């Protein structure tokens, strides 16, 4: 029989267990990152004089409105964007040059005061490492800037810098010396502010401008490339890497090494040296982002400039690297880029987006965001955001909405993420495909390797699948017939890719020999210019194994967690004692894509879903009622008893507006 192996593997596993010395497993105490699970907000500090009295006023306002903390982001002087501000700011105030000098003692003093006052009222206070994004410095010279092959004059200037019109140059992210030169003065200026409660230092997504090319470069790259791959990349890059997908794959493999060692590892190391956590968005970096996310303390996603489905990559990484928290920069340009319906946002739309993010594993939110406004003023705003601050359309409902957000986040921080199926991330496919088609490109969006539009196979929906990549496969092992990696425990591995790195294939073969059931939907090809005979032999060996099949139905070990005709978007956390928390998102939160339209959340009557749950060996059948705007939080105890948890929050009914023409301020 094809699956007689299961009994054999069980016997072998049992013999192995009997032959081992008993071991006591100790669970490490969990690091608690923030005082509460309430949402935090990015706090835009424009380059104007920051006064302690105004800091106190706005932190008190945040506390009163049920925020859990702030993340200070230092940005441009308001007169930088004349089209946006000249009518309602410069007319009354003129050009403001009152800002504390960047990283000066006066700047450090007010930042330190802010952290101390936040501590005193129980608010978290994080900091962006540097001014705005991407990472840039006033002390960066030609030798430490972002480089493009064949364009020695290229420099990327930071548009949003506190120091404008003094320019800051974006650093060479492939060179740790450039990062250290950038970080040293900021670290010194933040020393006192980082005392007291522990903060996180944040860095945003990869937004390196390449002038329409994809030729990011650094000195010595060509020499190192030839050492690793045995051929000269220069003729190919001069012709165009888009013409040679296999060469582009080799280029991206080495780029991964440079980006990891040149920026992300030094970033995490510097945060630790400063006694801070690293909270990082790895989105769009030219590397396998699951591996990058595994390096940081708090992996962070983003929406709605990215569809919520992308967030499953960050939350999968958190599970596989034993991190309980996955954060998100939430509500960025929700209605479109930039400034669409600014100050006219509707809470019901926000809840719809937030519920979609909870259903992708996000359990800590950083709103995007709250502008610095002096006491008595509520007219200042950041151009590309949703407005959270005094005087906005959200203000009446904000305390109750934030209470809801904190309540759900707190529940979803319990235990560990549950999953039954690990799905191999098609990163190699993305690299080999190259650029997105024109209709899928946006500001800073270029290539398929970014994984922005990735979705799970539909046949796995009820099994709560998570992504896994080559890095995690290499660290995974099979225990009692289960794939174990970090907090992840999977009954099988699902592979449906056109290309697979030979190192990943070796691990798939190793895991299959150890008894792991594997669904191999098709035979992948080897990417890269140099092919190996070993690849074909391993693939033949893999396909011949009894525990490997093209059919998921032949491989699957368990009943799905959830089954039904129309499964809502959902997420599941599991306590050590077997208690499950299942978040079932409201009807309108499923399959959201950027941008949402104003009033998209409107829901006049209840929706019903007949679902079957399989939890702790028990079967639960229920016709779930989703009331207007409501998601459901279930608690199922170790005996299979289900109860509804109180997460009720009813926003005002929204109304549908016609879409505005996009506003572009730069």
N, C-alpha and C positions, 0 to 999 in steps of 0.2 A: 504494500500500500504506500501511496506517495508520502503520507504523513505519519508512517510508522515511526519515523525518527523522533517524534515528540516524546513517545514513551521511553525511547532509548536515552534521549538527552536528559529527561527527568531523572532516570536511574543514575546516569553518570553524575549529574549535579548533586543528587542525594548522597552518593558515595563520597564525592568531594567534600561535602559538608561534614560528613561523619569523620573524615580523616583529618579535618582541621581542628586546631585548638579553638575553643569558644572565645569570642572577642566581645568586649563590652564597647558598644558604640556610644560615643559621647557627642551630643549635639552642641555645637558652639553657640554661645549666647548671641542673640541677634543684635546687630547695631541699630539703634533707633536714630534716624536721621533728623527728624523734626519734632518740635514740641507737641504738635497735634497733626492730624491728617487733614485739617482744613486746607483749602487751596491757598497757594501763594500767588503773588503777582509780580511780573517784571515791572520795575519802577523806573521810568525814564527820567534820568537827571539830565536836563538840558544844560548846556554850558552857560549858566548864569550863576549869580551869587547864590549859593546854597546856605540858607539861614537855619540855625538850630531851632528857632521858634516854629518855622514852617515845617521842618522835619518832624518835630514833635506833633504838630497839628495833624499832619497827614498820616503818621503812624497811628495816632489815636483814632483817626477816622477809619483806617484799615482794621484795627482791632474791633471797633464798634460794629463794623459791617461783616464780621465773621471771617476775615482773612486769617490765615495761619502764619503768614510771613511775606517777605518781599525779597526780590532779587534786584539789586541796583545795577542798572545799565547806563553807563556814561555816554551821552551822545552829543550831537552837534549844537552849536548856538542857534537860537531860533531864527536869526536873520539869515542863516545859511540857505533856507528855502524861501526865497522872496515871494514866489507865486503863492505859497501857502499862507504866509504870515504878514505880508506887507499891509493888507487892508485892515486886519484886526489886531495887529501887534505893533508893527513899526510905526503906524500912524500915531499911536499913543505913547510908546515907550522909546522909539528910536532904536538905533543899533546898540545892543546890550554887550558891553565889554567888561562886565563886573565879575565874571566867573573866577573862582579860585584857580590859580595856575595848575595845570595838569601835574599831578603827583607832588605838588609842593607841600611844605609843612602845613599850610593853611587848609589845603585839600584833605590831607590825611587827618587833620584834627576834626573836621566836620564829618568825615566818613566814620571815624572812631566813635564820635558822639552818637551817630546814628545807630551803630551796632550796639553800643551800651544801652541806649534808650530802648531799642527793640528787645534786648535781653530783659530789661526791667519790666516790660509789660507782657512778656511771654510770646513774642513774635520771633520767628526765624528771620535771619538776615544773611542772604547769600550775595555774592559779588560776581559780576562778569570780570574775567581776567583780561583787562585791557579795555579800551574804549571801543564800543560797538563791535562790528564784525566785518569781514573776517579779521583774523589776528594781524595786527599791524602796530608799528611803533614809531615814535618820533626819532629814535636813535638808530634806525635801520638804514644802513648805507647800501650802495649798489651791490656789494658782494653778498648781502644777506636777504635780498628781495626775491620774490617769486620770479622764476625764469621760464622762458619759452625757447625751445630749440629754434635757432635760426633768426631770432629777433633780439639782438643784444640791447636794443633801446627800450624794450618793454619794461614798464613799471606799473604796478597796480597801486593806485592811491586809495586811501580809505575815505569814502565819501562822507561817512557819518561821524567823523572824529570830533571829540571834545575840543581839540586843539585847532580846528579850522579857523582861519585860512592857513595856519601852519600845517603842512601836509604830514601825514603818517603814511608809511609805505608798508604794504602787506609783506609778511616775512616769507622766506623760503621754507615751506613746511617739510621739505625733504632734508633739512639740515638742522641737527640739534643745536649747533652753535648759534644759529639764527634765533631759535626759540629761546635759548638761555639769555642771549643779548636782549631780546624783547622782555623777558620775564623778570630779569634782575631788578630794574628800577621799580616795577609795579609791586613785586614782592616786598621790597623795602618799604614802599609807601603804605602797604596794607598791614605791616607787621602788628601795629597796635590794634587795628580793627579786628584782626583775627584772634585776639584774645577773648576770653569769656567763653560763651557757648560755641560749639563747633559750627563753622559755616561750610558751605560748599562753594567752590570756585567753578564758574560755568564758562563753557565755550560753545559757540553756536555751530551750525552746520557749515559744511565746506562750501564756500562761495568764491572760488578762485576764478577770476575772469581770464579767459585764454584767447581773446580776440578772434573767436570763431575757429580756433585750432584745438587740437588735443595733443599738445606736444610739451607738457610740463617737463622741466629739465632741471638738472643740477650738475655742477662740475664732477667729473669722474663717473657719471652714469654709464657712458658708453664703454669705458674700460671694465667696469664691474659687470656690465651686461655680457661682454665677450668672455669674461672669466666663468660666468655662470652657465651661459647657453652655447658658447663655442662658436659664435658667428658675430659679424659686425652689424649692428642695428642701423648705423648711419644711412646707408643707401635706402633702406626701407622707410625710415622716418622722413627723409628728404623727398621721397616719391609720394608717400601717404600711407600711414598705417591702416587707413580704411580699406586699402586694396589688399591687405595681407592679414586677415583675421588671426591666423596662427601666430604671426609675429607680434601682433597687437596683444595676444594673450601672454606671450613671454614678457613683453614690455610691462604689462599690468602686474604680472607676478613680481617683477623686480620693483615696480612702483609701490606695491604693497609693502615690501620690505623697507623701502626708504621712508614712506609715510609713517609706518609704525614706529620705526626707530628714530626718525627725525622729528616727529611731533607728538604723537599720542603717548608713547612711553615716557618721554621727558615731561610731558604735561602732567601725567598721573604722578610721576616721581616728585615733581615740584610741589604739587598739592599736598602730598604726604609730608614733605619737608616743612611745609608751612603749617602743618597741623589742621589741614582742611580736607574735605572730601572733594572728589572730582565728579562733577555732573556734566555730561558731555552729550552733544548731538553729533553723531558720526555720519549722518546722512550726506551722501554724495561724495564722500572721500573716495579717491581712486584706489580702493582696497576692498577686501572682503569685510563688510561692515559688521558682521556678526563677531568676527575675531576682534575688531577694534572695540566694539561695545563690551566685550568680555574683560577688557583691561580696566574699565572705569568703575568707580563706586556706584554711581547712579546713571544707568543708561537712560537717555532722554529721546523721545520721539517728538513729532510736531504735527499739528493739524490746525486749519484746514488747507494750507497751501499744499499739503500732501493728503491723500485719501487716508481715512482711518486704517484701512487694511495694512498699510506699511508698518503700523505700530507693532504688529505681531512679530516682526523681526526683532525689535528691541526687547519685547517682553519674553520672547523665546530665549534670547541670549541671557536675560536675567535669570530665568529658570535654570538653564544649563550651567551657569556659572555661580549658582547658589546665592543670587541676590534677590531679596524679596521685593524691592521697590523698582518700579519702572515709571519714570516721570514723563510729562509731556508739556511742551510749549503749546498751549491750547487756545484756540479761537483766532489764530493769526489770519488776518485778511479773510474772515469767514465768508463774506459775501463777494469777495473778489479783490484783486490787487489794483490800485491801492485806495484806501479810504472810502470804499463803497458803504453807504449808510452809516458812516461814522457818527456816533452819538444817537443813532436811531435803531440800534440793535434791539432784538426782541428776545426776552429771556427764554421763551419756549424753544426758539431756534438754538440757543446756547445749550439748553438741556438735551435736545436731540443730538447735537454734536458730542457733548460730554458722554452721553450714554453709549454712543458708538465707540468712543475711546475706551470706556470701561470694558466694553465687550471685546476689545483687543488687548486687554491686559494692563492698561494704564491704571495705576492706583495712587498717583500723586500728580496734582495739576499745578502748573505755573501759567497763570493767565497772561495773555499778551494784549494790552497790559494797562498799567496805570501811569499817567504822566505826572511829573512833579508840578504841583500847583501851589503857589504861596497861599497862605490863609486869606480867605476873602476873594480868591480868584478861582474860577473853574473853566477858563477859556483856553488853556494851553492843552495841546494834544500832540500825540505822535501820529505820523501820517499813515502808517501801514499797520493797522491794528484794529482791535475791538476796544471801545473806550470803557475802562473801569476807573471811575473816579467820581468825585462830587459833581452833581449837576447833569449826569448822563441819563439816558433813557432807562438804563438798568437799575438805577439807584433805589427805587421803591421796593423792588423784589430782591435786591442783592443779599441782604442778611439771610433770608430764608433759602435762597438758592445756594449760597455758600455753605449753609448748614447741611443741605442735601448733599453737596459735593463732598464735604468732610465725612459725613456719615457713610456714604458708599465707599469712599476711598479707605476709610478705617476698616470696614469689613473686608475689603479686597486686599488688605495688607496682612490678613490673618493667614497662618499656615504657609503652604507652598502651592504653586500653580499645578493643577492636575492636567495630565495628558495621557493618552493611550498610544498615539501614533507619532513617530518622528518622521518628518518629511525632509528629504535632502534639498537644500536651498539651490536653485538653479543659477548660482553665481557664474559658473563657467559659461553657461548659455548666454548670459547677459554680456559678458566680455566679448564673446565671439560674435554677437549680433552687432555690436558697435553703437552707433547713434540711434536715439529714438526717432521715429518718423516725425515730421514737422508738426503734425497736429498734437503730439504729446510733449513737445518741448515748451518750456516756459522760462521765466527769468531764472537763471542758474541751473536749469534742468537740461542735461545733454544726453547721457548715455544709458543704455539698457542695464549696465552693471549697477546702476543706482537702486534698482529693485523697487521703484516707486509705485508701480502698478501691479505688484505681485499679489496673486490670490491663491488660496489653497485649493486642491482638487475637490470638486463637489462631492465625490463619493465618500470623503472623509469627514464631512461636516459634523456629524453627530459624535465623532470620536475625540473632539477637541484637540486637533493636531497642532504640533509645534514644529518650527523650522529647526534644522540642524545643518551644520556645514562641516567642511573637512577638518577644521581645527578641533571641533568637539567630537567628531568621530574618532579622531586619533586619541582622545582622552577617555573615550567610552569603553565600557566592558560589559560582558554579559553575566548576569547573576540570576540564577533560578529561571533561566529562559527569558529574562527581561534585559533590555538595553538600559544601562544605568549611566547617567552623566549628570553631575551636579545634583540638583533637585529633581531632575527629570527621570522618569521611570516609564519605559515604553514596551509594549508587548510586541511591536514589530517596527520595521523600517520601511518606508515607502520611497521609491526612487523612480522618478519620471523626468529624465533630463536627456537632452541631445548630446551633451558633452560632460565628461567627468575627469577631473585631475587624477593622474595615475596614483597619487598618494591616497586619495580618497578611496579609489577602487581597492587598493591593498587593504584598507581598513574594513571595507564592506566585506571582502572575502574573509578576513580574519574573524569578523563578528558572525558571519554565517557559519563558519566552521565551529564556532563556539555555541551554535544552536539557535541563533536569532532568526526568526521568520522574516523573510524579506520579500516585498513586492517589487519586482523589477519590471516596470511597464514596457521598457524597450532597451535595446542594447546601446549604451552610450558610446560615443567616439572619444578618442583622446585629443584634447586640444594642445596647441603648441607646435612649433616648427619641427622639432625632432621627435619622431615617433619611436615607440619601444615595442619589440616583439612580446615583451612580458604582458603588455596591456591586453592583447587579444587572447593570450593563454589564460590569464586570470579571469577574463570575461567568460570564456568557455567553461572554465572550472566552476565559476559561480552559477551559471545557468543550469549546470548539470546537478546541482545539489537539490536534495528532496525538500529542503525548507525554503526554496526560492521559487517563486511563481510570478507569471505575468498578471494573474488574477488576484485582486485584493481579497475576494471572497474566500480563496483557498488559504490565504495567509493569516487573515484576521483571527485573533484568539478570543476576543471578548464581545459581548453585546455593546452597542454604542452607548455612550453616556446619555444621549438624547436622541430619540427618533420621533418622526412625525412628518406630515405632508409639507409643512412650512415651518422650519426651525428658525426661531429668531436669532439674531446675533447674540452671543452669550460668552461668558467666561466662568471658569470654575477654579476655586481654591480649596485645598484639602488640608485639614488639621492632622496632626500626628495620630490622634485617636480615631480617625476615620470620619470626623464631621466634615461635610461638604457645604460650601457656600456657592450657590449658582446664581449669577446675575443674568437675567433675561431682559434684553434691551427692548425698549418700546418699538412698535412696528416701523415707524419712520426712520429709525436709526440704522436699519440694515442697508448695506451697499451704498453708503453715502459717497459722493464724489465731489471734488472741488469744482466750482464754488457752490454753496447752497444759496437758494434764493430766499429773500425775505418773506417769511410766512410759510416756508416749506414744511414746518413742523405741524401745521394745523391738523387737528384731529377732533372730529365732532362727536364720534361715538366709539364705543368699546370694540376691540378686535379680540376674537377668541382663537386659541390655538390648542388643538388636541395633541398632547405630547406624552411620550412614554419615557420615564427616567429609569436607568439601571444604576443603582448606587448601593454599594456594600452588599451585593448579592440579592438585593430586593428590587422588585419592579413596582414602579409608581405610575399610575395612569391618571392624568388630570386634564380637564378642559380649562386652560388658563385664560382668565379674562385680563386683557390689557386695557385698562381704562384710559381715556384721553390723556396723552402726554406722560403716561406712567410706565415705568419699567418695574420689574419684579425681582426681589432678592429672596432666595430660598435658603433655608438652613435645613440640612438633612443630617440627623444624628447617626451614630454608629449602628443603631438598630433599624435604620431606614425610616424613621418618623420624620415627616416633612412639616415645616412651619414657614409661614410668611413673615419676613422681617419688615419692620416699619421704616420705609425709606420714602414715605409719601411727601411729595411737593407738587403742588398744582400751580403752574404759571398762568398768567393771563392768556386768554386766547389771542393768538397773533392774527395779523391781517396781511394779506398778500400784496406786495408792492411790485410794480413793473421793474424789471432790471434797469439800472442806470448804465449809461456809458461809462466804461472804466476811466478812472482818473489817474493820470500819470504826472507825478510832480518832479521827475528828474529824467 
